Amino acid sequence: MTLADDGFPADRKCCCVPASLQKSEIALHGSQLVSIWIFFFVTGGVTYHIPPVMLPTIMQEFHTDQYHISWLPSIFYLVKGVFTIPGGYAVDSLGCSTCLRAGAISLMFFSALYSVAPTLWCLACLHGIYGLCYDLSSIATGTVFLTSWFEEQRALAISIMATAFSMAGVCFPPVIGALIHQNGWRVACLLGPFLTAVLAVPLACFVLRDGPLLRRSCEQRGHLQGLQCGDHEHMPLSFWRCLRLGAVWHLALLSFCELYIIMALINSLVLYLQADVGMSVQLCGFYTSIVFQASSAGKVIAGAAMDSRQVLTGVVSCTTLLLGTLLPLDFPSGGLRVTSSHSQLLVFAVIYGLGFGASYSVLMSKPAKMFGKMPEFSKLQAFLMLFQVLGGFFGTLITGKLRAATGSYAAAFHVFIAMAFLAFVSYIALEMSSTARRLRHF
């Protein structure tokens, strides 16, 4: 079988496919995009969005404070970080579909054990196992998976998939909050393994499969290793040689800073709204839902723009995220306290959600746009994901420690502002790097 210049089998581009559909990868591979969206909606919801809503109730049951309860999500990030790069090697060796299948089946089993955990340490161990499962079925694997199917509309496809994470944030918190109010957290968390068994596992086993761009013949792989990424002349395709590029380290710093903010807020927003503002669990879920609705819009808009206006999209997304981190502060007090104004928090939920969604979309699609053609892209994606995990780990842990030490989340938001500014500087440095400049001229 021969391959066309875009990596697809030449016989796939035949007259039986309308010309209008040949121009739209979204239409051609829509079933795979929808399937990975549903898959990530479930797995992202179970690992990321269900646990934070349960943290206040778990904290009360086990008689602990914000710092010690923050160890649950922090251990998730820590274990996920340790095995992020091995997970990338697994994707490179076994393929995306195999890893997605293994991650979903493991997550189904261990999430079912969550409801019967007798101690806080058992919950911490399960959070660590969640991290292992997520390394196999995370958005990094999904990004490599979509890179194997999409080329011209790669950023848009990745951004559409990323909206699954946001929509999980819209749907899961209010549902879990209502279930906790009615039945307690142990019953509420059973929603996770049920959805995994009904949706994620069947999709992983019977629908999702690696695309034609992921695995090439040994002859073509050797030929591509002789080419260069992006401009086919200067950018090396080797994973280890790519680590010499300044652009990769700018991406790494950007990953750390943005995920420090995003993951810390995902895990502490409900605690902040409940402890510092005095909201009920149901109302906390409502505000969390607004954040993720806005982030869904931000991801789609940024994803569509990234395929044509990368620099402008990145600058606007970083600026919006920076503005969003400022809004929870109480301005009459000079920013020394966090606000309890519901109207200001509503504005924060919208602006921060847009910035979170847009910046995350840029963060996930930018490496794919720059390095997506390299055969070892899954390893590079795992390397960058390591910095995202480290950002989430330190952000969640430091945020909990600052709240326990100061009695307020004000200091934590001051750190968020600094991280957002550093992320902005990192993105500017990325676009000014020689690698990015060569790509723009290609």
RAZIPE-V962102 format. One record per residue. N is the residue number from 1. RES is the residue in one small letter. SS is DSSP state (H for helix, E for strand, C for the rest). Layout:
# RAZIPE-V962102
n-><N;N>
res-><RES;RES>
ss-><SS;SS>
This chain:
# RAZIPE-V962102
n-><1;2;3;4;5;6;7;8;9;10;11;12;13;14;15;16;17;18;19;20;21;22;23;24;25;26;27;28;29;30;31;32;33;34;35;36;37;38;39;40;41;42;43;44;45;46;47;48;49;50;51;52;53;54;55;56;57;58;59;60;61;62;63;64;65;66;67;68;69;70;71;72;73;74;75;76;77;78;79;80;81;82;83;84;85;86;87;88;89;90;91;92;93;94;95;96;97;98;99;100;101;102;103;104;105;106;107;108;109;110;111;112;113;114;115;116;117;118;119;120;121;122;123;124;125;126;127;128;129;130;131;132;133;134;135;136;137;138;139;140;141;142;143;144;145;146;147;148;149;150;151;152;153;154;155;156;157;158;159;160;161;162;163;164;165;166;167;168;169;170;171;172;173;174;175;176;177;178;179;180;181;182;183;184;185;186;187;188;189;190;191;192;193;194;195;196;197;198;199;200;201;202;203;204;205;206;207;208;209;210;211;212;213;214;215;216;217;218;219;220;221;222;223;224;225;226;227;228;229;230;231;232;233;234;235;236;237;238;239;240;241;242;243;244;245;246;247;248;249;250;251;252;253;254;255;256;257;258;259;260;261;262;263;264;265;266;267;268;269;270;271;272;273;274;275;276;277;278;279;280;281;282;283;284;285;286;287;288;289;290;291;292;293;294;295;296;297;298;299;300;301;302;303;304;305;306;307;308;309;310;311;312;313;314;315;316;317;318;319;320;321;322;323;324;325;326;327;328;329;330;331;332;333;334;335;336;337;338;339;340;341;342;343;344;345;346;347;348;349;350;351;352;353;354;355;356;357;358;359;360;361;362;363;364;365;366;367;368;369;370;371;372;373;374;375;376;377;378;379;380;381;382;383;384;385;386;387;388;389;390;391;392;393;394;395;396;397;398;399;400;401;402;403;404;405;406;407;408;409;410;411;412;413;414;415;416;417;418;419;420;421;422;423;424;425;426;427;428;429;430;431;432;433;434;435;436;437;438;439;440;441;442>
res-><m;t;l;a;d;d;g;f;p;a;d;r;k;c;c;c;v;p;a;s;l;q;k;s;e;i;a;l;h;g;s;q;l;v;s;i;w;i;f;f;f;v;t;g;g;v;t;y;h;i;p;p;v;m;l;p;t;i;m;q;e;f;h;t;d;q;y;h;i;s;w;l;p;s;i;f;y;l;v;k;g;v;f;t;i;p;g;g;y;a;v;d;s;l;g;c;s;t;c;l;r;a;g;a;i;s;l;m;f;f;s;a;l;y;s;v;a;p;t;l;w;c;l;a;c;l;h;g;i;y;g;l;c;y;d;l;s;s;i;a;t;g;t;v;f;l;t;s;w;f;e;e;q;r;a;l;a;i;s;i;m;a;t;a;f;s;m;a;g;v;c;f;p;p;v;i;g;a;l;i;h;q;n;g;w;r;v;a;c;l;l;g;p;f;l;t;a;v;l;a;v;p;l;a;c;f;v;l;r;d;g;p;l;l;r;r;s;c;e;q;r;g;h;l;q;g;l;q;c;g;d;h;e;h;m;p;l;s;f;w;r;c;l;r;l;g;a;v;w;h;l;a;l;l;s;f;c;e;l;y;i;i;m;a;l;i;n;s;l;v;l;y;l;q;a;d;v;g;m;s;v;q;l;c;g;f;y;t;s;i;v;f;q;a;s;s;a;g;k;v;i;a;g;a;a;m;d;s;r;q;v;l;t;g;v;v;s;c;t;t;l;l;l;g;t;l;l;p;l;d;f;p;s;g;g;l;r;v;t;s;s;h;s;q;l;l;v;f;a;v;i;y;g;l;g;f;g;a;s;y;s;v;l;m;s;k;p;a;k;m;f;g;k;m;p;e;f;s;k;l;q;a;f;l;m;l;f;q;v;l;g;g;f;f;g;t;l;i;t;g;k;l;r;a;a;t;g;s;y;a;a;a;f;h;v;f;i;a;m;a;f;l;a;f;v;s;y;i;a;l;e;m;s;s;t;a;r;r;l;r;h;f>
ss-><C;C;E;C;C;C;C;C;E;H;H;H;C;C;C;C;C;C;H;H;H;H;C;C;H;H;H;H;C;H;H;H;H;H;H;H;H;H;H;H;H;H;H;H;H;H;H;H;H;H;H;H;H;H;H;H;H;H;H;H;H;C;C;C;C;H;H;H;H;H;H;H;H;H;H;H;H;H;H;H;H;H;C;H;H;H;H;H;H;H;H;H;H;H;C;H;H;H;H;H;H;H;H;H;H;H;H;H;H;H;H;H;H;H;H;H;C;C;C;H;H;H;H;H;H;H;H;H;H;H;H;H;H;H;H;H;H;C;H;H;H;H;H;H;H;H;H;C;C;C;C;C;C;H;H;H;H;H;H;H;H;H;H;H;H;H;H;H;H;H;H;H;H;H;H;H;H;H;H;H;H;H;H;C;H;H;H;H;C;H;H;H;H;H;H;H;H;H;H;H;H;H;H;H;H;H;C;C;C;C;C;C;C;C;C;C;C;H;H;H;H;H;H;H;H;C;C;C;E;C;C;C;C;C;E;C;C;C;H;H;H;H;C;C;C;H;H;H;H;H;H;H;H;H;H;H;H;H;H;H;H;H;H;H;H;H;H;H;H;H;H;H;H;H;H;H;H;C;C;C;H;H;H;H;H;H;H;H;H;H;H;H;H;H;H;H;H;H;H;H;H;H;H;H;H;H;C;C;C;H;H;H;H;H;H;H;H;H;H;H;H;H;H;H;H;H;C;C;E;C;H;H;H;C;C;C;C;E;C;C;C;H;H;H;H;H;H;H;H;H;H;H;H;H;H;H;H;H;H;H;H;H;H;H;H;H;H;H;H;H;H;C;C;C;C;C;H;H;H;H;H;H;H;H;H;H;H;H;H;H;H;H;H;H;H;H;H;H;H;H;H;H;H;H;H;H;C;C;C;H;H;H;H;H;H;H;H;H;H;H;H;H;H;H;H;H;H;H;H;H;H;H;C;H;H;H;H;H;H;H;H;C>
